[in-house]
Amino acid sequence: MNEYYDAIIVGTGAAGLYCALNLPKRKKILMLTKQGADLSDSFLAQGGICMLRGEDDYEDYFEDTMRAGHYENNKRAVNLMIRSSNDIIRDLLWRNVDFVRAEDGELAFTREGAHSRPRILFHEDITGKEITQTLLDQVKTKENIEICEYMTMVDIISKDNICGGVIAMDAKNNVYPIRSQFVVLACGLGIAMKHQVKLEHLDYIQIHPTTLFSHKPGRRFLISESVRGEGALLYDKNGQRFTNELQPRDLLSQAIFEQMEKDGTDFVWEDMRPLGEKTIMQHFPNIYQHCIEEGFDPRKEPIPVVPAQHYFMGGIQADLSSRTSMRGLYACGETSCNGVHGKNRLASNSLLESLVFARRAADDMIFGEAPEMCRPDRLDLNQYEDQNVILEGYHKQVLNEIERMKKANE
């Protein structure tokens, strides 16, 4: 690892990787990740990635996104995302991302909640893994891109609201100041807060309606939105349907919570049997296997599901070029808030949004006006002693700000 790079990208999810791949080969790029490069949340995305299906689909896709977001979306950002979708998909296909195809060889589309028609490309039920692993494999072939795993950003180097690099720490708490004129945050919300970078809608947290109910500790396993898009039904404790399964996520989650309270249960039932065994095994093999491990066979019986916290719509305020309020600092992916999602995200817009605005960040670094050079004061590295303590402090700041925003909006 060197002391200076042309660009530093923090995070190795889909947004960070795609940003790196869209920068010129002449640029020396450093990518930092606090864990293994293949352990980002992008690998967990199941359902798919949206694509505009011709001009006659534009108004419906735009309205679906706006309606899901309670019309609090940034219309310009929504338009940009939708209009960019075909170019992004063409590029992913060129990079050999393997989307499922119909028998005639054309791309196959699935539908998810709150979509007025099928417009979602997919790879079984592990689309995020297929896309992100493909991008990661390509990044690893680039001589100008260096990935530094188990290296955690703990601060930004800045002065006069100009970014000049990052402070990173390894697993042994060794401290490394790394300089760069450009820094892209594909994670790192708390650190942005510390430097008074503008934030937006931190209290907009999406609840996913259907996670597999389990008594085991740890992160819940999602039952993809596309399962209901393909025809799965929701039942109360008596085996009766109680709601429209294809509502936007926040409305469906609310309906499930209300039914759970009415029934006095910890979950409701999701029935995948209407899909048929062939669709379950071919489209949702990963979900099938997880259900089997929990003792349920979705080919033969309903499975217990419960809503859970899932996605952050708010974050670091970013414009249409992914620029933040600090010069030289960009944000893309889930840590950013460019207004695409509004108050609630439309299913399978997240991967598309991440890729569109990651490329916008790369384009701005190439073609945009370069920020002034950051000339920070002498760095006091003694303040960085234990990264766990530092990160816990940032975590508490974010939680406190979320609560403050919630109360302010009551």
N, C-alpha and C positions, 0 to 999 in steps of 0.2 A: 504494500500500500504506500502510495506516494503522499507528499505533503500538499500537492496541488493537482486539480483536475479541471477540465473544461466544464464539466457538469457533474453534480452529485445527485443521485436519485435514491431516496430513502424508501425502501419497500420493494419487494420482488413479487408483488401480485400482478394481475393483468395490466393495470394502469402503468406501473413502474417499468415493466418489461417492454411494453409497447412504446412508451416514450423513448426508451433507450434505443430501440430498433429503428425509430424514425429520426434519430440524430445522425449526422454525417459520419462516415468512417474516420474522417480526420480529427474528430473530437474525441478526446480521452475522457471516458466516463467511468465513474465509480458508483456501484450499486451496493447499498448497505441493507442488511437484514439482521434482525436480532436473533433469528433462528435459522434453520435450514431454508435454502431458497425455494424449496418445493413444499413449504408448510404454510403458505399464505392462505387467507380466507378465500381467495379467488378459486382455489382448488375445490372448494366445497359447493360452489354454485351448481345446482342440479338442472333446473328446467331448461334453459336455453338462452338465446340471444335474439332480440327482435330485429326484423328487417321490413322496410317499407315494400309492399308488394304491388308496386305500380302506382301511377298517379291517382287512380281511382280509389286507392286505399289511404291517400294522404289525410283527407279531412277526418276519416274515422280514426286513424291512428293518433292524430293530433288530439281529437276530442277524447279518446280513451285515456290518453296520458293526462290531459287537463282534468278530466272528471275524477280520475283516481286521486289526483293531487289536490282536490277540492278547489281547483282554479286559483291556487296560490302559486302556480308554476311561473317561471320566467318564460314567456312565450317565445322570445328570441332564442333562448337556449333549447327549448323543445323543438322548434323548427330546425335549428342547426343539427341537433342530434338525429332527427328523422331524415333530413335531407342527406346526411352523411352516411346513413346506414348501408346503402348499397355499395358504396366505395369501400367501407370497412369490411363488409362481408367478402367482396371480391379479393381484397388483400389477404384476408384470412384463408380463403381457398387457395390463393397463390402460395401461401405459406404452408399448405398441405394440412390445414385443419380439416378433420374428417367429420363432416355433417352427414346425418342420415339422408339417404335418397330414396325416392319412391321407385316402384318397379320399372317405370319408364326412364329412370336415370335422372330425373329432375329432383331438385332439392325438396325434401319433405318438410312440412310445417305442422306444428302442433299449436294448440290453443291453451291459454291459461286464464285465470280469473280476471274479469273486467276488460278482457279483450273482446271486441265485437266480431273478430274473425281469426282464424289461424294465421299467425305471421311470425312464429317463433321457430328458428332453426335449432337443432339439438343433436347431441351425440349420446344415445341411450339416456341415462339419467345422471350423467357426469360431464355435462357440457363445459362447466368451468374448468375441470381438470384437463379436458381435451384441448381447450384453447390455451390455457396458461402453461401447460407442459410443453406444448408446441412452441410457444413464444420463448420459454425458458431454454429449451434445447437450442433454439437459434441464437439466443443471446450468448450462450456458452461457446459458440463457434466464432464469435467476433473478437478479434484481437484488440480492438479499441475499448472493449467493455470489460471491466473487472468487477466481479461479484465478491464481496467480502461478507461471509456468513458469520453468524454469532458475534456480530459487531453492532452495538446499539447506539443510535444517536441519542445524546442526552441534552444537547443544547444547540442553538444556532449561533454562529458568529455574525455579529451585526454592529452597525453604528449609523446613527442618523437615519434609521429606517431603511438601510441598504444591507442586503444579505451578502456575506462574504465567505460562507462555508458552514461547517458543522463541527461540533465536538462529539467524538465517538468514544465508547469504552468497550473493551473486550470482556470476556468472561472472567478474567482475573482482575478486572477493574483498572487495567492500564488505560491511560487517557491519551487520545490522539486528536489534536486539532488538524482539520483538513480544510484547505482553502479552495474556494471556487467562486466564480462570478455568478453561477446559476445553481440553485438548489431546488429540487422538485420533491415535495412532500407527498408521498402516497400513503402516509401514516404520520403520526406526530402532532395530534391536535393540541395536547397539553403544552408542548413546547412553543407552539404558535401563540397560545394564550399568554405565556410568560412575556413574550415580546410585543404584546398589544397588537398583534395582527388581527384584523377584523374577522369576527366570527358571525355566524348567522344560524338561527333556528336550531340551537343545540337541543331544544326540548322536542324536536320532531323525530321520534324514535318509532320505527315500524314494528308492529307485532305480526309475526307469521302465524296464520290461523291453524296450521296443522303440523305439529311436531309429534313424533312418536312418543307416547307416554311411557315413562320408565321410572322405576324406583332406583336405578343406578345413578351414582353421582356423575357430574360432568356435563358437558355440552349436550343439548338435546339434538336428536337426528331429525332433519326436516323430511316431511313427506311432500314432495314437490307439488307446486301449484299446477303443473301440467297433468298430474294424476287426476285432479278434479276437472281439468280442461278436457281430458279424454273421456270423462263420464263417471268418475267415482262420486258416490253419494255420501251425505252425512246423516247420521241417525242419532236420536236421543236414546235414553236408557231403555226405552220400550221398542226400539227398532223402527221408529217412525221418523221420516224426514221432517225437518223443522225450519229450513231456510233455503235460500238460493245459493248453491255452492259456488257460483261464478261471480259473486259480488267482489268489489275491491277488498283488499286484505283487511283494512281497518274495520270496515262494516261487517265482514264475515267474522272476524275475531270477536267483535262486540256481540254478535248473535250467538256465538259459541259460548262466551262467558255467561251470557244471560241464560242459556239453556242449562249449562252446568249448575248455575245457582238454583234454577227451578227444580232440577232433578236431584240436587244434593250430591253431585258426582265430581270427580277430579278430571274427567275427560268426557268426550263424546266418541262416537264410533264412525270410522270412515270405511266405506265398503268399496273395494277395488274390483269385486267380482263382475260388475257390469262391463269392465274393460275386456274381459276374456283372458284366458291363460296365455295365449300367444302374445298379446300386447303387454301383459304384465312381465313376461319373461324376456321379451325382446327390447321393449322400451324402458322398462324399470327394473333391470336385474339387480342393481345395487340396493334399491329400496326393498326389493323382495328379500335379498339376503339378510339385510338388517332386521327385517320383520321376523324372519325365521329364527335369527339369533335371540330375539326377544320372546320367542315362543308362539308366534302368530304366523299362520300361513294365509297370506292375502288372496290366494287363489280359492280358498275355501271358507273364509270367515272375515268379518270386519276386524279392523285394527283400532286400538285406542289412540286418540290424538288430542292434543291440547295446544292452545296458542302459547307462543314464547317470543321474547324480544329477539329481533332479527337484524334490522338494518337501520343505519344512521342517515336520515335525510339531511340533517343540518351538518355544520362543520365549518371549515375555514372558507370564508367568503372568497369566491373566485369569479373572474369575469369570463367572457367567452373565449379568451386565450389562456385560461387557467392561471392568470396572474393574480396574486394576492395583493393586499395593501402594502406589503413590504417589497421594495424594488429588488428584482433578482430572485424572488422567492415565488414558486409556483405550487399549486395544490391540485391534485386530480385523484379520482377514485373515491371511495367511500368517505375519506377524511375531508373532502371538499364539499362545498355547497355552491353550485352554480345556478341553482333554481330549476333544474330540469324536473325534479320530482315533486316539488311543491310540498304539501303536508303529508303525502302518502305516495309511495312509489308503485307504479304500474309494474306488474310481474315481468321479469326478464328484460327490463330496461337498464338494469345496473351494469351488466357487462358491456352493453353498447355504449352507454354514457361514459364509462371508464375509458374505453378505447378511443372514442371520439375526442374527448377532452385531453387525453394523454398526448394524442397526435397534435392537438392544437398547441399544447405547451411546447412540444418539440419545434413546431413551425415558428412559434414566437421567438424561441431562442435562436433560431437560424435567421429569420427574416425581420424580426422586430428590432426596436431600438434598444441597444444594450444599456444596462444601468451604469451609473458611475461606479468607479472602483471603491470598494469598501476598505477603509483604512481604520481598523479597530484599534482601540487602546491595547496596551499590553494585557495578554490573557492571564487570568489567575486560575491556573489549573488545579490548585489545591482545593477548590470548592467542590471538585468532582471526586468523591471518595468511594461511594457505594452506589452503583447504578440502580439497585433495587430500591433503595431509599429515595433516590431522585425520581424514579419512575412512579413510585407510590405517591409521592408528592404531587406530580402532574395529574395522576389519576384522581386524587381527591379534589384538585382544583376544577377538573372537568365536571365531576359529579356535583360539586357545589354550584357551578355555573348553570348546569342543567336544572337543578332545583330552583335556583334564583329565577331563571327564565320561565319555568312552569308557574311559579307564584305570581310573576309579573303579568302573565297572560290569563290568570284566573278571572 
